[in-house]
């Protein structure tokens, strides 16, 4: 891997984390904390999760992950059910309200990204769309 690719990965990651994802997190201010939003996003992406998965993904203790999941449930954004494969375990899923809540904040973030894209020339918009499409294909291939 050459230095140009490493630099590109750093700057693209920084752009998405600092400019886009940070703005997305800001749309939740007053509603949820950063780790709660990350938990909500993870459940949204995976459709259902165990507390252990949440703990591993967020790099927090199982106790903290359990408290966050319970808080999301208390807000009506997630629901808990018994794991059919292991009656001792619990699975969390988003409720309809939780899904609507996430979609609302994604839409706000998308408006912010759209304003960035609109500031680019048409040629640069096409280049960005192509590059993001390629990146999406590569990332999805990984899963």
C-alpha angles and dihedrals in degrees: 000000000000128000093249091061092046091050091048091050091051096048095042090048091049091050093051095043100039101034108026109023092038089055089048090052090049091059087068096053110133092021108061140358124248096262092046089053091048089051091048090049092049092051088048092052096044097037091219133023142181119231088246090059090049090049092050095044095048094038092233134124121278088244092055092046090050091051092049092049090049090050091052088050090049090054089051093245097112137029130209126220135170116268105249090211094049116025091199093060130076130217124207124209132174117260120225088262090051092050091049090048093053093044091052091055093044088054091052091049091047090056089055092049090046091056089054092049091046089057090062126085116259090253092052091047089055091048091050093048090051093046093048090048091052092046091050091051091051095046093047090050088059092060 
